[in-house]
Amino acid sequence: MIAFEALHRPLGETPDVETTLAPGELITGFHVPAAPWTRRSTYVKVRDRESYEFAVASAAVALELSDGAARTVRIALGGVSARPWRSREAEAALVGRPVDEKTAWAAAEAAFAGAVTHGGNDFKPELGRRTLVRALLQAARMEV
């Protein structure tokens, strides 16, 4: 058993080796512990075509709201980089604030503040921001 954050290797000299799994190891499942923020969670996946499994951009969001404001936030982004990542900057941008269009965009800007593109993927940061905003607003509207 390993923490999800330890699954993907940092970028380095061997881009063909994406995970920390040893040869012969297999992922058989994920354990998501129950917590107040897991009751209000969603995953948004944007693909080129419905038949493609790979996400061009994705956002997983979990929120705990208290009196209309974000108390606890978890945000993970995928498809827009060589490996998925948790955006603690975007999470911090929301804590203590209501999750609405304005704050969702502020969180998305924080998540992609250091984005670097390479010509063919110049569209990725904007797509990632839009995907994150959509996921945040969906999660905020959920009934729990």
C-alpha positions as CSV (number, residue, x, y, z in Angstrom):
1,M,0.0,0.0,0.0
2,I,1.4,3.4,-0.9
3,A,0.0,7.0,-0.7
4,F,-1.4,8.2,-4.1
5,E,1.0,11.1,-4.0
6,A,3.9,8.7,-4.0
7,L,2.6,6.7,-7.0
8,H,3.8,9.0,-9.8
9,R,7.5,9.6,-10.1
10,P,8.8,13.2,-10.4
11,L,9.9,14.3,-13.9
12,G,13.5,13.3,-14.6
13,E,15.9,11.4,-16.7
14,T,13.5,8.5,-17.4
15,P,10.2,9.9,-18.7
16,D,9.2,6.4,-19.8
17,V,9.0,5.2,-16.2
18,E,5.9,7.0,-14.9
19,T,5.2,5.3,-11.5
20,T,7.1,4.0,-8.5
21,L,5.6,0.5,-9.0
22,A,8.2,-2.3,-9.3
23,P,8.1,-4.7,-12.2
24,G,5.2,-7.1,-11.6
25,E,3.4,-4.9,-9.1
26,L,-0.3,-4.1,-10.0
27,I,-2.8,-1.5,-8.7
28,T,-5.8,-3.5,-7.4
29,G,-7.7,-0.5,-6.0
30,F,-7.6,2.8,-4.2
31,H,-8.7,3.5,-0.6
32,V,-10.2,6.9,0.0
33,P,-10.7,7.3,3.7
34,A,-14.0,8.8,4.8
35,A,-13.7,12.5,5.8
36,P,-16.1,15.5,5.9
37,W,-14.9,16.7,2.5
38,T,-15.4,13.4,0.7
39,R,-19.2,13.7,0.8
40,R,-19.1,16.6,-1.6
41,S,-16.7,15.5,-4.4
42,T,-16.6,15.2,-8.1
43,Y,-14.4,14.3,-11.0
44,V,-14.5,16.1,-14.4
45,K,-12.7,14.5,-17.3
46,V,-12.3,16.3,-20.7
47,R,-11.4,14.0,-23.7
48,D,-10.7,14.6,-27.4
49,R,-13.3,12.0,-28.3
50,E,-15.6,9.9,-26.2
51,S,-13.8,6.7,-27.3
52,Y,-10.5,7.9,-25.9
53,E,-9.9,7.0,-22.3
54,F,-7.0,9.5,-21.7
55,A,-8.0,12.9,-20.3
56,V,-6.8,15.9,-22.1
57,A,-7.6,17.7,-18.8
58,S,-9.2,16.5,-15.6
59,A,-10.0,17.8,-12.1
60,A,-10.9,15.9,-9.0
61,V,-12.4,18.2,-6.3
62,A,-13.6,17.5,-2.7
63,L,-15.1,20.3,-0.6
64,E,-16.3,20.7,3.0
65,L,-18.5,23.8,3.2
66,S,-19.4,25.5,6.4
67,D,-21.8,28.5,6.4
68,G,-21.4,28.8,2.7
69,A,-17.6,29.0,2.8
70,A,-14.9,26.4,2.0
71,R,-13.6,24.8,5.1
72,T,-11.6,22.0,3.6
73,V,-10.6,21.7,-0.1
74,R,-8.8,19.0,-2.0
75,I,-7.9,19.5,-5.7
76,A,-6.1,17.2,-8.0
77,L,-5.4,17.9,-11.6
78,G,-4.5,15.6,-14.5
79,G,-4.0,15.4,-18.2
80,V,-2.3,18.8,-18.4
81,S,1.1,17.8,-17.3
82,A,3.3,14.7,-17.5
83,R,1.9,13.6,-14.1
84,P,-1.2,14.4,-12.0
85,W,-0.7,16.7,-9.1
86,R,-2.4,18.1,-6.1
87,S,-2.8,21.9,-6.2
88,R,-2.3,23.2,-2.7
89,E,-2.2,26.7,-4.1
90,A,-5.7,26.4,-5.5
91,E,-6.9,24.8,-2.3
92,A,-5.5,27.7,-0.2
93,A,-7.1,30.3,-2.5
94,L,-10.6,28.9,-1.6
95,V,-10.3,28.2,2.2
96,G,-12.6,30.5,4.1
97,R,-14.3,31.9,1.0
98,P,-17.5,31.0,-0.7
99,V,-17.1,28.7,-3.8
100,D,-18.6,30.7,-6.6
101,E,-17.6,31.7,-10.1
102,K,-15.2,34.4,-8.9
103,T,-13.4,32.3,-6.3
104,A,-13.4,29.2,-8.6
105,W,-11.5,31.3,-11.2
106,A,-9.1,32.6,-8.6
107,A,-8.3,29.1,-7.5
108,A,-7.9,28.0,-11.2
109,E,-5.5,30.9,-11.8
110,A,-3.5,29.9,-8.7
111,A,-3.4,26.3,-9.9
112,F,-1.9,27.2,-13.2
113,A,0.2,30.2,-12.2
114,G,3.5,28.5,-13.1
115,A,2.3,26.7,-16.2
116,V,4.9,26.2,-18.9
117,T,3.8,25.2,-22.4
118,H,5.8,23.9,-25.4
119,G,3.9,25.1,-28.5
120,G,1.7,22.1,-29.2
121,N,0.1,22.2,-25.8
122,D,-0.4,26.0,-25.4
123,F,-4.1,25.3,-24.9
124,K,-3.6,23.1,-21.9
125,P,-3.5,25.8,-19.1
126,E,-6.7,27.4,-20.2
127,L,-8.4,24.0,-20.7
128,G,-7.2,23.0,-17.2
129,R,-8.5,26.2,-15.6
130,R,-11.9,25.8,-17.2
131,T,-12.0,22.1,-16.2
132,L,-11.2,23.0,-12.6
133,V,-13.8,25.8,-12.4
134,R,-16.4,23.4,-13.7
135,A,-15.5,20.8,-11.1
136,L,-15.5,23.3,-8.3
137,L,-18.9,24.7,-9.2
138,Q,-20.4,21.2,-9.6
139,A,-19.0,20.2,-6.2
140,A,-20.3,23.4,-4.5
141,R,-23.8,22.8,-5.8
142,M,-24.0,19.2,-4.6
143,E,-26.6,18.3,-1.9
144,V,-25.1,16.5,1.0
